[in-house]
Amino acid sequence: MLLVSPAGAANRFKVLHNFGSGTDGSIPAGPLTLDGNGNLYGGTGAGGGLGCEGYGCGTIFKLTREASGRWSEEALHDFANNGDGAAPENNLVLDRSWNLYGTLNGAGVAQGAIFELKYASGLWTLSLIYQHQEFSPGLLLDMTGDLIGSIGPGNLGDGAVGKLSPTAKGWTYKQLYSFCSPKGGCPNGDEPDEPLSWDTRGNLYGTTVFGGNGSPKCPGNLGCGVAFQMTPDSDGSWTYHVMHRFANFPTDGQYPSGLVVDASGNAYGVTGYGGAHKSGTIYKMTPSTGGHWKQTVLYDFPNCAEGCGPGGTMVFDKAGNLYGTSSGGLADCGGYTCGVVFKLTPQAGGTWKYSVVHKFNGNDGAFPWGVIVDGKGKLFGTTENGGTYNSGVAFELTP
């Protein structure tokens, strides 16, 4: 299912901001979010003030394109170790009133917390709307303003899919599905680490890192992960379906990360390990009869020179191309390859062409978190490290 082309020389890459110069935050900790005016939002896991043992507790930032074409960075909130949490991680979501929502993973709260950053009269005010003992890997916003994601401890303390709904008295929580403990094996999956996604019919999709097939198919005893779908029922409950258990055959991918769904209901994702070369895969899940799903491997990473060990959730552009990020490339960023941005282009006959649109070299960033795409086909993203201060960058890429 694959063709390969080299990185194109015409791709235009631009660093929008180098983090770590002062109180602007350092070490971006997730992909960016785009608003209707073209502004970008994200979080840093450290930096800002001097809290959290001098490393800074992280920030929520905004990037604005100026008339000159340059971008300015503004810290909307500094987590200063004052009880409102620390270490924002993964995606932010923006509602219709321009309020931001995200997840925290440290300091001053339970292991996980969800915050609202509310905008009014030119000021941003942060409040914690839910705290729990499980880290939430990201959020999704539905049409009614509810937040959905891997929220809550679950029946066994090993995580759940849950929903937070705004009310006049605050936010109320409802558990939609409880994951089982990996200690005893979990054939239906355990421990999602990416935000969920929607299809056009209102079904939810996601992956878990562990659970599914155990030994001997999967090395170790925690399982190699599953892809799942959740469908809404008429009584307000949800039904959980396993689409695929990874490590199902010797060259199958292992440890999946995030799904994106096309208009026809096909789901696409990556695995960080496994495949014929043990370097990860890109795959497609197609609905079949009787509620079953067929997996097709679109690309099996042969080595790390052109990318390997992909992670995060891929994105579609308007032309139907898929973009994502992975480790690999040739540059050395402190003992690890710096990472790449890749593209999958659909071809006649159902094949896909893999190409690398950018290889990071450390000076322009290292260890990308994923990309988003705007209406003009431009890609935006962050890297965890690299850049002028080796504290990460925000970037723009025109493929």
N, C-alpha and C positions, 0 to 999 in steps of 0.2 A: 504493500500500500504506500510506498514512499519513493520519492525522488529527492535529490539533494542538490542545492545550489549554494555557492559561497556567499559570504557577506557582500552586499552591494556597496560600491564606492559612493553612490549618490545619496546614501542615507545621511541626513543632517542631524547631528547631535549637539545639544547645548546644555551646559550646566546652568540651572536657574538660580541655585543658591548653594553655597558651601556652609554646612553647619559647623558649629564649634568655635566661632570667632569671639563669642562673649556670652550674653544671656539669651541667645536665640535658640538654645537647645542643641543637643547632640545625639547622634545615633538614632536616626529615624527608625521607627518600629512598626512599619506597616505601609501599605500602598496609599496613594493619594485619593482624595474625593474631589470631584469637579462640580461647581454650581452652575446655574444657568447663565451667569455673567462671565464665565471663563476663569473664575478664581479657583484656587486649589487649597485644600485643607489636609492636614495630617498631624501626626503626633511624633514626638521624640521620646525615647525611653529614658533619657538622662539629660543633663544640662539644665539651663535656666538659672535658678538661684543656687545657693550653696548648701541646700538641704541634702538629706540622704548621704551622710558621711562625706560631704564635700563634692560628690559627683553630680549633684543636681538630681531632682526627682522627675524631670521630664516636663515637656510643654505640649500644648496644642497650638499649632501655628496656621497662618494663612499666607498664601503667596498671591500677589496681585500684579497683573501685567500693567505697566505704566505706558503712557502715550509714546514714550521713546522706544518701547519694545523691551526694556529691561524689566526685571521682576523685583518687587520689594517684599521682604518677609516681615511679618508681624506676629509676635507671640500673643495669642488670645488669652491663654491661661498658663501660669507657671505653678506646677505642683511643688510647693515649697516645704513639704513635710510638715504641714500644719493640720493634718487630720482629714484632708480631702483626697487622700490617696496618692499614688505615684505610679510611674512606669506605665503610661498608656501603651497599648499594643494592639496591632491589627487595624482594621478599617474604621473609618468614621462614617456615619450616615447623617444626612441633612434632610430635615423635614420641610414642609411647605412654608413654615414660619421662620425659616433660616436658623432653627435651633440644631445643634450638633449633639450626636450621641456616640459614645464609644465605651471601651472596656479598659479596666485597669488591672494590673497584676502586681501590686506591691504596696508596702509602707502605709500604715495607718488604717488599713481596711482589712477585711478578711482576704483570703487568698485571691478572690475575684470580686470585682465590683463593676457596676455599670453607672455611667454618669450622663447627666444632661448639661450641656453648656448653652445657656439661654441668652438670646440677644434681645436687648430692649434699650431704647434711647441711647444708642451708641456704646453700650456697655455689655460685656459678657460675664455672666454669673454662673458658676459651676455648682451643681448639687449632685449628691449620690442618690440614685433612685432605686438601687437594688444592690444588696451585698449577699454573697454566698460563699461557700467553701470550695467551689470549683472555678477554675479560670475559664472565662468565656472567650473563645477565639474569634469573635466578631459578630456583627449584628446585621439584620435585614429589616427593612421598614415595609409594612404592608400598606394598602390603600387607605385604611382607616386610621393610620397613625400608630398602630401597635408595633412593638419591637419584637422580633423573632430571632432566635438563635440557640446556640448551645448554652442555655441559661439554667442554673439551678443544680442542686446536688444530686437529684434523682433518688429513687427508692433505696438504693444501696450505697449512696454516697459517691457514685462514680460518674455523675453527670447526667444531663437530660437535655432534650429539646423543649424549650419553654417559650412563653409569650408574656410580655409586659404590656399592659393596657393602661392608658391615662384615664384617670377619673377625677372628680372634683376634690377628692380627699387624697390624691396621690396616685401612685402606680400600683396596680394589682398584678400578681403573678399567677399564671396557670401553666401547669406542666402538661406537655403534649405527648412526650414519650420519655421513658427512663431507660438509660443504657445499663447493661449488666456489668458486673465486676470482672476485670480481666484475670483475677486470681484463680477463678475456676474455669476459665475459658469462656468465650462469648461468641457463639457462632453468628450472631446478628450484628457484631461490631461493637467497638468501644473506643472512646476518646476522639471525637472530632476535633480538628485543629484549624479549620477554615470556616468562613461564613457560609451559610446556606445560600441557595439560589432558587429562583422561581422559574416555572414555565408559563406559557400563555394561558393555561387553564387553572392556575392557582395551586399547582402541586409544588412541593418542596423537594430539593435535592441536596445531597451532601455526601461526605465520605468520613470514614473513621480511620485513624492510623493503625489501630490494633483491632483484635477480634477477628472473626471469620475463620479461615483455615488455620489450624494449629499444626503442630509437629505431626508427621514428618514433612508435610507439604511446605510449611513455613518454618524457617529456623527459629529457635527459641520457643517459648511457651506462651507468648502474648498474642500471637496471630499477626497476619500481614495486612489487615484492614479490609473494609468493604466499601462499596458504593451503595447508597440507599435512596429511596424515594418515599415521601410521605404524602398521602392523599387525604383531603378533607372529607369528613362524613357529614351526613345531614343533621346529626345531633350536636355538631360542634366539636366532636372528637376527631382524631387523626389516626389513620392506619399506616403502619410502618412496613415497607417492603424492602427486602434485600435484592438489589439488582445484580451484584456480582461479589463473590468472595475472591480476593486476590491470592496469588500463589496457587491458583487452581490447576495449573499445569507447569512443567519445568521452566518454560520461558515466559511465564506470565509476570506482569509487573507486581511490585510489592510496595506497601506503604503509600497509598494514594493521598492526594491533597487537592480538594476543591473540584467542583463541577460547574460547567456553564452549559446552558441548554439552548438549542436553536429553535427556529419557528416551527419546525416539523416535529419537535419533541425528542430529538436526539441529544444525548448528553456527552460532553467531552471533558477529559481530565488528564492528569499526569500522575505517574508514580515515581517516587524518588529513588527507587532501587528495583532490582529485578530486570526482567527482559533477557534476551539472549546473551547480552554482554554484561549484565549486572550493573548497567549504568542508567536504568530508568526507561520509561516508555511514555508515549502519548497515545491515548486510546479514545475510541468512540463507543458509546452504548446506544444500541438501537432497540426500540420496543418491538417485541415479537408477540406471538399468540399466547394466550393463557396467562398473561401477566409476566412472562419471561422477558429477559433482555439478552441481546447478543453483543458480545464485546469484539471489537476489531481493533487491532493495533495499527495505528496510523504511522508511527515512527518509533523505531527501537534504537536508542542512542548507542552508536557503535564504539565511541571513545569520548574522551573529555575535550578534545581539541576544538570541536564545534558545539560544545555544550554537553552536560550530563547532570544527573541528579536534579531534575526539574522540581519545582515546588510552587505553591500558590495556586490561584485560580486563573485560567486563561481568559481572554476577552476577545469578542468578535468586533470587527469593523463593519461598516455598511456594505462592503463588497463581499462579506462572508469569509474573510481571512481571519485566522486565529493568531493571537500573539501571547507570549508568555516569557518567563525568565527561568534561568537555571544556573547551576554552577558550571565550571568549565571555562573554556577559552585557554589561551596560552600564557597569559600574564600571571605573575606570582604576586599575591597579596598576603605576605606574611605566612608563607607555607601552604596557602590554599589558592586555587585558581580564583580569579576575580569575578567571573560570571559573565553571562551573555543575555541578550534579548533575542528571542527567536520568533520566526513567523512560519505558519503553515498556510499554504495557498491551495485551494481546491482545484483539481485538474479534471479534464474530461475522463470519463470512465470510472470515477469514484476514487482516483488516487489523490494524494496530497504531496506537495513539494515543500520540503523543509529547507529553510535558509536562516542564516544568522544575520540580523540587521545591526547588531552592535556588540562588540567585545569590550568589556571594561578593562582598564589597565591600572587602576589604583589612583592615578592622578584625576581621572574623571569619575571616580566612584568605585566601589567594590561591594559585592554581595547584594544584588538587587532584590527588592521585596515583591516585585510584580509591576504590571503596568495597567493603566487605564487608557481609553481612547476617546477623543472628542469627535464632534460631528464632521470635522474636516480630515479625520484620519490621523491626527497627531497623537503620539503616545506620550504619556507623562508617568513618571515613577520616582522612586527614591532608592538609595542604596544605604546599607547599614553602616558602612565604613568608606574609607577613601576620601578623595577630595583634598582641598588645600590643608585642612586641619585633621585629616584622617578621622573625621567624625560624621561622614556621610554627606550626601548631596541630594538635591532634587533636580531632575533632568527633564528635558523635552527631546523627543526623537521623531523626526519626520521620515518614515520609511519610503 
